[in-house]
Every structure is written in structure tokens, then in C-alpha cells.
Amino acid sequence: MSLTPELTQELNAFPPALRALIDAELAAGNSIVEVGHSFPAPPVGAYVKLANKVSTRARASGDGLGFYERSGSSYSGEFTDAKRFHFVLEPPNPPPAYPDMDAIRRAANPEPAAGVTLMPEGECAQALIRRAKTPRLRAIKAALGMSTQPTGVELLNQSATGVTRILHFRDPRPPQEIQFGLERSLMFLFTAAMEDGRFVLRGQTTQVGANYSFELRFDAALPRNNYYTLKVEASWPKEPVDNHDYFRKSAEGWFKFWTRDFGAANPPAADEGSPIRYQKLCDAARDAEAHLDSVSAIQQAIVAAMKAGGSFATSHKEGGTTLRWIERRFVRSDYGDNPDGQIYSSEAEFLIALRKFYDWETSRSYYPGKAPDLAAWKLILRLLRTP
């Protein structure tokens, strides 16, 4: 591939290791299909997209370059320098083959095992299922091709203006990590308390006109898993009758969205789990952020995490923004329809800009007011991405 003077000038700006990779690929018959200065590169950097995947070196980090396997619609693998200013991108992977619908149908309706006589369909079989004890129930469900896995979801009550759902789930993470994940998704802070010997978190918010109350209960601690119960109450008492069906459906949708990462399970037995391990996890949850008792303490925790490789990032259909610590400076990079960049002259200037950047996001649960400063900074901390 012959290089134009303009393309040569662009390539000369790449770090030596990336430039050597590009030259090696061109010599091996690869070609450049695009050069740009937007995502994933910041405006002060650039990327080169190749026609074929890299073949002149291992698709792995090393020799001063970082490699990341991606699966996006615009590119797959990426090679980048330590500053992540310049990139060599590989073409996107081919789309997956269409699913074999016949195979899916056969899997959903398997042939009965030898010696198994299926029960007749209809009301008699269903009545027997309802009367059966648990072991027998599972055997009957298996014979009928029905799922024997626990759902872990209960519809506690439902009315014209409200609904309450409960999810029982198992998760290896300790209580504070479940809490922080929910706070990141919901953008409000939970309050913690011990009630009847159990660690309980509560909070509330408004979502698209409906009121939501949350109760997360830490039920039991097992060697490799923890049991939790999440109760979500949704209500819309002041909405007109014509809107009730909409809010009922949207409440179900939000519940599924908020609990999408949790593995549903049957509730634990009353004596299940280790009381000693449970108490240790409760103590650790209460102490997890005891030191973050002021705005200044939270700000310094954010600064330290960013200098260790943490970052902030947002994305939307027109592009997005990343905030990083690069070469001893805080840097903002905007990509997409309106690419831009900014280098902050001091830590104080960056913190002021960060608070303003997330002002709307952190005030979602306080609308039409604004989040208090301490709560806002804790919510900003939740949005920090760590390596």
C-alpha cells in the first residue's frame, strides 16, 4: 500500500511501537481503511483502522503495547500505547450465524427418556402438580418438560395504584458491594440498620412519576454464597385511571432491569448459614466507608483512585465523554458528533468540573431540588470505574 504525504504525516505522530506495527502490517499486505481522531482515541490522539486483523505479532499485550479484545460493530481488537492516545484497530468480527430454529425447537420439546410415561395434559395433571410435595413435584415437572428451577420472585400484592415484588437471590458479593451496585444504578443512597439480627438497607426514589421504596435484607452467609431478599414497592396513587396500566407495566419492567444481575434462588432455611461469618460481613459492611465522612475525604478517595487508573465515562447515541488522569494531569475527552477535549490546570479545577458534570445525574432522586453535597459526592464515587 502506497502512502500519501497526508497519511505519512498522520502516521509520523504515532508512538514508535505503534508505527512499527503499522509498517509491519503494510509490508505483510494489510492496508489502512480509515484514520480518525475520535473514539476510542481522544482528540489529541488518533487511530488507524486496518482492513484485516494483525498477523505480524501476537494479538496480546507486550513490547510496550496494550491489547484488548473487543466485539463492537465498528472494530474488534485494539492495540494502544500506555497513554491510550493512539490506537491501531482491527476490523469488526463477522456477524454470528443465524440460530438453528429447528435445533431450538427440539431442545424445547425433547423426546421422553426410555421408560418414562408422560402424564396426560389438562386439568388432572395440573391438579396433581398443585397437590404434590416438593420432591414429587420436581419429578412431575421434569416428566412434563417443565422447569424445576426456583424462580425466587414473588408478587406480594397488586392493586390499581401499586404493586410489591420480592426477589430472593444468592450472590457471592458482600452486602456493601450489592449496596454500592444498586446505588450506582438507582442514583440514591441507602440507609443501613440491624433489625431482628439482620442487616437491612432501605431507600426510596421516583421513577417516571411513580414512587419506589426498596428494602434489601441480608438473610444468611454461606461459605461461597450469600442470601439476600430485595423488596420493591411501587405506587402511583395520584395518577388518573387511564394511566394505571402503563405504570403497572413500567413497574414490572423497572424491577426486571434493576435485578437483572442477580441469580434468583429459593429463600434459605431459618438455620442456614454461619452466624460468625454473617456477623463479620455485617461489621465489614458498616465499616466499608466509615472513613468517607466528609466531602473532602470522598474527593481525595476519587483523586487517588483516578491516579491509580480509575476513570469516569458516559456514552449516548451522539457520542460520550471520558475523564482520566494522563501524564500527571486530569484530562476530559469528548468523542462522537462533537469531539472536544480539556486539560485541567489543577486538582481543584477538575473537582469543580466533575461536580458540575454529574450535577443532573446525582440529583435524579432529589428532583426538583438538588442533591446535598455529601450525597452527590458519594454518588459520583459510585460512578467511578476502577481497573
BAGUZA-552115 format. One record per residue (C-alpha): residue in three letters; x, y, z. Coordinates in steps of 0.25 Angstrom, whole numbers, plus 2048, in hexadecimal, padded with zeros to 3 digits. Layout:
REM residues N
ALAXYZ ...
REM end
This chain:
REM residues 387
MET800800800 SER80680D7FC LEU805819806 THR801827802 PRO808833808 GLU7FC836811 LEU7FB827816 THR80A827819 GLN809834821 GLU7FE82D829 LEU80682182C ASN812828830 ALA80A82D83C PHE80881F841 PRO81281984C PRO81D811847 ALA81880484B LEU80A806844 ARG81180C838 ALA81A800837 LEU80D7F7838 ILE8067FF82D ASP8137FE824 ALA8147EF826 GLU8057EC823 LEU8067F5816 ALA8137ED812 ALA80B7E0814 GLY8007E480B ASN7F67EA814 SER7F07F8811 ILE7EA804818 VAL7DC807816 GLU7DA813820 VAL7E181D828 GLY7DA825833 HIS7DB82E83F SER7CE829846 PHE7CA81D84F PRO7D2816854 ALA7DD820853 PRO7DC82E85A PRO7DC83A851 VAL7EB83C854 GLY7EE82E84E ALA7EA825842 TYR7E681783E VAL7E980F831 LYS7DF80482D LEU7E57F8825 ALA7DE7F081A ASN7E27E3821 LYS7E67DE82F VAL7F47DF833 SER7FD7D482E THR80B7D9831 ARG80B7D7840 ALA8037D084B ARG7F57D684E ALA7F97D985C SER7FF7E4865 GLY80F7E5865 ASP81A7ED85F GLY8157FA864 LEU8077F885F GLY7FA7F4865 PHE7F07EB85E TYR7E17EA861 GLU7D77E085A ARG7CA7E8857 SER7BE7E3850 GLY7B77F084B SER7B17F383E SER7BC7FD839 TYR7C87F583D SER7CD7E9845 GLY7DB7E984B GLU7E37F584E PHE7F27F8851 THR7F5804858 ASP80180C85F ALA80280D86E LYS7FB81B86E ARG7EF816865 PHE7F182185C HIS7F381984F PHE7ED80D84A VAL7EF80283F LEU7E17FC83D GLU7DD7EF837 PRO7D07ED82E PRO7C47E8835 ASN7C17DA837 PRO7B77D382C PRO7A97D3832 PRO7A57C5838 ALA79E7BB830 TYR78F7BB831 PRO78A7B283C ASP7857A4838 MET7767A583B ASP773796839 ALA77E793844 ILE77879D84D ARG76A79784C ARG77078984E ALA77778E85B ALA76A794860 ASN76278785D PRO76B77B860 GLU76776D85D PRO76476686A ALA76E75D870 ALA76D74E86F GLY763748879 VAL75D75687C THR74E75787A LEU749765879 MET73D769881 PRO73176D879 GLU72F77C877 GLY72478487C GLU71E78788A CYS72077A890 ALA72F77B88E GLN72F789893 ALA72778689F LEU73177B8A3 ILE73D7858A1 ARG73678E8AB ARG7347838B6 ALA74177D8B4 LYS74C77E8BF THR7597858BB PRO7617788B7 ARG7557728AF LEU7527808A9 ARG7607818A3 ALA75F77389D ILE751776897 LYS756783891 ALA76277C88B ALA759772885 LEU75177D87F GLY75D78487A MET75A790884 SER76679888A THR769793898 GLN77279F89C PRO76D7A88A7 THR7687B68A2 GLY76C7BD8AE VAL7617C88AA GLU7557CB8B2 LEU7497D48AE LEU7467D88BC ASN73A7E18B9 GLN7347E98AE SER7297F48AD ALA7257FE8A3 THR72F8088A9 GLY73A8008AD VAL7427F38AD THR74C7EC8B6 ARG7567E28B1 ILE7617DA8B9 LEU76D7D38B3 HIS7757C88BB PHE7837C78B5 ARG7917C18B8 ASP79D7C98B5 PRO7AC7C78B9 ARG7AE7D68BC PRO7AD7DC8CA PRO7A27E58CE GLN7A97F28CB GLU7AC7EE8BD ILE79E7EB8BA GLN79A7F98C0 PHE7A48008B8 GLY79F7FA8AB LEU7917FD8AE GLU79580C8B2 ARG79C80D8A5 SER79080889D LEU7858108A5 MET78D81C8A8 PHE78981D8B6 LEU7908198C3 PHE78A80E8CC THR78A80F8DC ALA78E8038E4 ALA7897FD8F1 MET7897F08F9 GLU77B7EB8FA ASP7787DE902 GLY7867DA900 ARG7867DC8F1 PHE78E7E78E9 VAL7837EF8E1 LEU7857FA8D7 ARG77A8048D3 GLY77880F8C9 GLN76D8158C0 THR76D81D8B3 THR7638228A8 GLN76481C89A VAL75C82288F GLY751827898 ALA75081A8A1 ASN7558198AF TYR75E80D8B2 SER7638088C0 PHE76E7FE8C2 GLU7717F48CD LEU77E7EC8CB ARG77F7E18D6 PHE78C7D98D8 ASP7867CB8DC ALA7917C18DE ALA7A07BF8DC LEU7A57B28D6 PRO7B37AE8D3 ARG7B37B28C4 ASN7A67BA8C3 ASN79D7C48CA TYR78E7C48CA TYR7867D18C8 THR7787D68C7 LEU7747E28BF LYS7667E88C1 VAL7627F38B7 GLU7557FB8BA ALA7508038AE SER74480D8AF TRP73D8188A7 PRO73181C8B0 LYS72F8298A9 GLU72F82589B PRO722824893 VAL71B817890 ASP71F817881 ASN72E817885 HIS72D80B88F ASP730800885 TYR73C808880 PHE74280988E ARG73F7FB891 LYS7477F6885 SER752800887 ALA7547FC895 GLU7567ED891 GLY7607F2886 TRP7687FA890 PHE7687EF89A LYS76E7E5890 PHE7787F088C TRP77D7F289A THR77E7E489D ARG7847DF890 ASP7917DB896 PHE78C7D38A2 GLY78B7C48A2 ALA77D7C08A7 ALA77C7B58B2 ASN7737AF8BC PRO7737B68CA PRO77D7B08D3 ALA7797A78DF ALA7787AE8EC ASP7847A88F2 GLU78C7A88E5 GLY79A7AF8E4 SER7A57B38EE PRO7A17BD8F9 ILE7B07C08FB ARG7B37C38EC TYR7A57CB8EC GLN7AA7D48F7 LYS7B77D68F1 LEU7B17DA8E4 CYS7A77E38EB ASP7B37EA8F2 ALA7BB7EC8E5 ALA7AF7F28DE ARG7AD7FC8E9 ASP7BB8008E9 ALA7BD8008DA GLU7BC80F8D8 ALA7BD8148E7 HIS7C981C8E3 LEU7C28238D8 ASP7BA82C8E1 SER7BD83A8DA VAL7BD8408CC SER7CC8418CD ALA7CE8338D1 ILE7C682E8C5 GLN7CD8378BB GLN7DA8328C0 ALA7D68248BE ILE7D18278B0 VAL7DE82E8AC ALA7E78238B2 ALA7DE8188AA MET7E082089D LYS7EF82189F ALA7EF8128A1 GLY7E8810893 GLY7D9813896 SER7D181B88D PHE7C382188A ALA7BB81F87D THR7AE822877 SER7A881E86A HIS79C821862 LYS797820853 GLU79F82C84F GLY7AC829856 GLY7B1829864 THR7BC82F86E THR7C7828875 LEU7CF82F881 ARG7DC829884 TRP7EA82C88B ILE7F482C880 GLU802831881 ARG80083788F ARG7F483F88A PHE7E583D88B VAL7E083D87C ARG7D283D876 SER7D0837869 ASP7C2839861 TYR7C0830855 GLY7B582E84B ASP7AD839844 ASN7B484484C PRO7C383F84F ASP7CA848858 GLY7D4848864 GLN7D984F870 ILE7E584E879 TYR7E2853887 SER7ED85C88D SER7EB85789C GLU7E484D8A4 ALA7DB8578AA GLU7D785C89C PHE7D484D898 LEU7CC84A8A4 ILE7C38578A2 ALA7C1852893 LEU7BE844898 ARG7B38488A2 LYS7AD851897 PHE7AE84688D TYR7A683C895 ASP79C84689B TRP790841894 GLU793833895 THR7958338A4 SER78883C8A6 ARG77F83289F SER77982D8AD TYR77883B8B2 TYR7708428A7 PRO76C84D8A6 GLY7778508B1 LYS78684D8B0 ALA78E8428B8 PRO7958478C4 ASP7A48488C2 LEU7A883C8CB ALA79D8338C4 ALA7A18388B6 TRP7B08358B8 LYS7AD8278BD LEU7A48248B1 ILE7B082A8A8 LEU7B98208AF ARG7AF8148AB LEU7B181889C LEU7C081789D ARG7C580C894 THR7D180489A PRO7DB7FC892 
REM end
